[in-house]
């Protein structure tokens, strides 16, 4: 996925209820972030694994030839630049079909 002219390494997570981006990557791509009035807790998949979401941003980006504008939360994610969760999967009308590959 290309964001702000920078190619992003993306993780598609059909179990994630949010779409998020690394703050460091957002800075590199010159994306303005906004502070949330009500920060939210981020519960991860392991016991005791928590973080906070304090910032958000609206990002215009290109995926599969489509130019989209979408809301992302800023989170301290590791290894990937963005996590694509169910909100963006729905916006892209993605249909997962594990049975037929």
C-alpha positions as CSV (number, residue, x, y, z in Angstrom):
1,X,0.0,0.0,0.0
2,X,1.4,3.4,-0.9
3,X,0.8,6.1,1.6
4,X,2.0,9.7,1.0
5,X,4.3,8.4,-1.7
6,X,5.9,5.9,0.7
7,X,5.3,2.1,0.3
8,X,4.0,0.7,3.6
9,X,4.3,-2.9,4.9
10,X,0.8,-3.9,5.8
11,X,-0.7,-6.6,7.9
12,X,-4.2,-7.7,7.1
13,X,-5.9,-8.7,10.4
14,X,-9.5,-9.8,9.9
15,X,-9.9,-10.0,13.7
16,X,-8.9,-6.4,14.3
17,X,-11.7,-3.9,14.9
18,X,-9.5,-1.0,14.1
19,X,-7.1,0.2,11.4
20,X,-3.9,1.6,12.7
21,X,-0.6,3.1,11.6
22,X,2.8,3.5,13.2
23,X,3.6,7.0,14.3
24,X,7.1,6.8,12.9
25,X,5.8,5.8,9.5
26,X,3.2,8.6,9.6
27,X,6.0,11.1,10.2
28,X,8.1,9.7,7.3
29,X,5.0,9.9,5.0
30,X,4.3,13.5,6.2
31,X,0.8,12.7,7.5
32,X,-0.7,15.1,10.1
33,X,-2.1,13.4,13.2
34,X,-4.7,14.7,15.6
35,X,-4.9,14.1,19.3
36,X,-8.0,12.2,20.4
37,X,-10.2,14.0,23.0
38,X,-10.9,10.7,24.6
39,X,-7.9,8.3,24.3
40,X,-8.9,4.6,24.1
41,X,-7.4,1.4,25.4
42,X,-6.1,-1.0,22.9
43,X,-6.5,-4.6,24.0
44,X,-4.3,-7.1,22.2
45,X,-4.6,-10.8,21.8
46,X,-2.5,-11.8,24.8
47,X,-3.1,-11.6,28.5
48,X,-1.8,-8.3,30.0
49,X,-0.9,-6.9,26.6
50,X,-2.4,-3.4,26.4
51,X,-1.6,-0.1,24.8
52,X,-3.3,3.2,24.4
53,X,-4.5,5.1,21.3
54,X,-4.0,8.8,21.7
55,X,-3.8,10.0,18.1
56,X,-5.7,9.5,14.8
57,X,-5.4,10.6,11.2
58,X,-7.3,10.6,8.0
59,X,-5.1,9.2,5.2
60,X,-5.4,9.3,1.5
61,X,-3.7,6.3,0.0
62,X,-3.6,4.0,-3.0
63,X,-4.4,0.3,-2.8
64,X,-5.1,-2.0,-5.8
65,X,-5.3,1.0,-8.0
66,X,-8.0,2.8,-5.9
67,X,-7.4,6.1,-4.2
68,X,-9.1,6.1,-0.9
69,X,-9.4,8.4,2.2
70,X,-9.8,6.5,5.4
71,X,-9.5,7.0,9.2
72,X,-6.6,5.3,11.0
73,X,-5.7,5.2,14.7
74,X,-2.1,5.7,15.6
75,X,-0.7,2.8,17.7
76,X,2.7,1.5,18.7
77,X,2.7,-1.5,16.4
78,X,5.8,-3.6,15.6
79,X,7.2,-5.0,12.4
80,X,4.5,-3.5,10.1
81,X,3.7,0.1,9.1
82,X,0.0,-0.4,9.2
83,X,-2.6,-2.9,10.3
84,X,-5.6,-3.3,8.1
85,X,-8.6,-4.4,10.2
86,X,-12.3,-5.0,9.5
87,X,-13.2,-1.3,9.0
88,X,-10.9,-0.9,5.9
89,X,-11.7,-4.5,4.7
90,X,-15.3,-3.5,4.7
91,X,-14.7,-0.2,3.0
92,X,-12.8,-2.1,0.3
93,X,-15.6,-4.7,0.0
94,X,-13.1,-7.5,0.7
95,X,-14.6,-11.0,0.8
96,X,-12.5,-13.6,2.5
97,X,-13.1,-17.1,1.2
98,X,-10.8,-19.6,2.9
99,X,-12.6,-22.6,1.6
100,X,-11.9,-21.8,-2.1
101,X,-8.6,-20.1,-1.5
